């Protein structure tokens, strides 16, 4: 991923201080660069790599909010501040459901936190700044173009994600800043959508309101203090109202049951499945991690039933012992 010195947002997309009713430069100073090192034998190393770089946002004294995939199983975390200083950090916690990650700075960042706003109050059409580490030249003047459900292939679902355009090119952990100068979301993905017969890139942003009920737990325990959702270790996509397996995670329940790419999930616990969101909601309604999950699967002309013994994904991850 590009370092801070190698790239800039095109000038036409950079935010201009005079366009906002708050101190833009001060707000963007709360955004830091984040670089993490993950051991090669980590569960997530194969899919996410052993070096990850992105952004984070100081939200409290020494507490940096980022997107969790940047710090999952990290043995080292480094925070790059706008004035060139580098501060070591500690991966404090990760929430599987929202996707948020927390880092504790081990030194004094010496910058002011960005106050949290309300993502529920944000509306389609609202101007926002998607802020990256390094100030205005690495930030994007954007706007909210959609607030809608998002289903991810890795057993992930947000009831209402926020989508912004133009997209930030280094989106992971970016700060979505409202017109009040408050943090209302954290950048997660870049996606492509077709609009007026043209493809355009948008950022998917995790709404900040999902953090508020879980922040204390993440600080104390490293995860939300409740039973984990059942996890199958299955990567899926939705094609023509069918849930199709596109891969399985090593050591996961789906791999143990010998499910393979190309399998179609027709049903779960006796209910017909026609979409990813329906699949996830039914899966999570069956109970907590460890519950048996009966699936009806179609593979190369044959339909069969198989029961997977779900697990807690966190048990496969390295890192601080999760409570």
C-alpha positions, 0 to 999 in steps of 0.5 A, a space after each residue: 500500500 502506498 506510503 504517506 509520501 508517495 501519493 496524494 488525492 487529486 486536487 479536484 477531490 481534496 477538501 478546501 478549508 473554506 468550504 466547511 464550518 469547522 477547523 478542517 485541518 485540526 479535525 484531520 490532524 486526529 487521523 493517523 497512519 497505521 502499519 501493522 505486522 502479523 505473524 506468517 502463521 496467523 489465521 488471517 495472514 493468507 487472506 489479509 497478508 502479514 503487513 497491513 497499512 491504512 488509517 486510524 482516528 484518535 477518539 480518546 486519550 491514546 485510543 485509536 479507532 480503525 477498521 479491524 482487518 488492519 489489526 487482526 492478529 497483529 503482533 506489532 502496530 505503529 501509528 504515524 502522526 502528521 508531524 512525522 513522529 511514529 508511536 508504537 501501538 497495541 491492538 486492543 480489540 476487534 469486533 467481528 459484528 461491526 468490523 471496528 478495531 481499537 488500538 491503544 497508543 503506547 506513547 503520547 500522540 499529542 493530538 486532540 481526539 475527534 469527537 463522535 457524532 451521530 451516523 443516524 442523523 446523516 442523510 443521503 446527499 450530505 457533504 462529508 470529508 473522508 479523511 486520511 492520514 496526512 491532512 487535506 492532500 490525502 483526504 477526499 471531499 465526498 458526499 453520502 450517496 446511499 445508506 443501505 444494507 451491506 452483506 459481505 462474503 465473509 459472514 458479515 452483515 450491516 443493516 445500514 452501511 454508509 456509501 460515499 462518492 468520490 471514493 478515497 483511494 486508501 480507504 481502510 480506517 479513514 475518518 468520515 467527518 460530518 459537516 459539524 466536524 464530528 466522526 460519523 464513520 470509519 472507512 472499510 471497503 472500496 466497491 464499484 457501482 454502475 450509475 447512468 451506465 458508468 462504473 464508479 467507485 464508492 467507499 463503504 463506511 461503517 457507521 459510528 453509532 455501531 461503536 457506542 454500545 460496544 466501546 466499553 467492552 472493547 476497551 475492557 475485554 478486547 471484544 464484546 462481552 456476549 456469546 459469539 455468533 456461530 461462524 461457518 468459515 464459508 465465503 459466499 456470493 449471491 448470484 441470481 437469488 442463490 447463495 453460492 460458495 466461492 471459497 472456504 476458510 482453512 480449519 473452519 467448519 465448512 472445510 471440515 464438512 468438505 464443502 467446496 467452491 461452487 456449492 449452492 446453499 439451498 436451505 438452512 435449518 429447513 428454511 429455503 435460502 434466496 439471499 446472503 442477508 437471509 442466510 446470515 440472519 437465519 444462521 445467527 438466529 440459531 444460537 451462539 457459536 457452537 450450535 449445529 447448523 443444518 444446511 441443504 446443499 446442491 453440488 453438481 446435480 446432487 442435493 444433500 443435507 449436511 450439518 456443520 458444527 459452528 465455532 467462534 472465529 476468534 478462537 482461531 486468531 492469534 493475539 491478546 487472549 480474548 475473554 
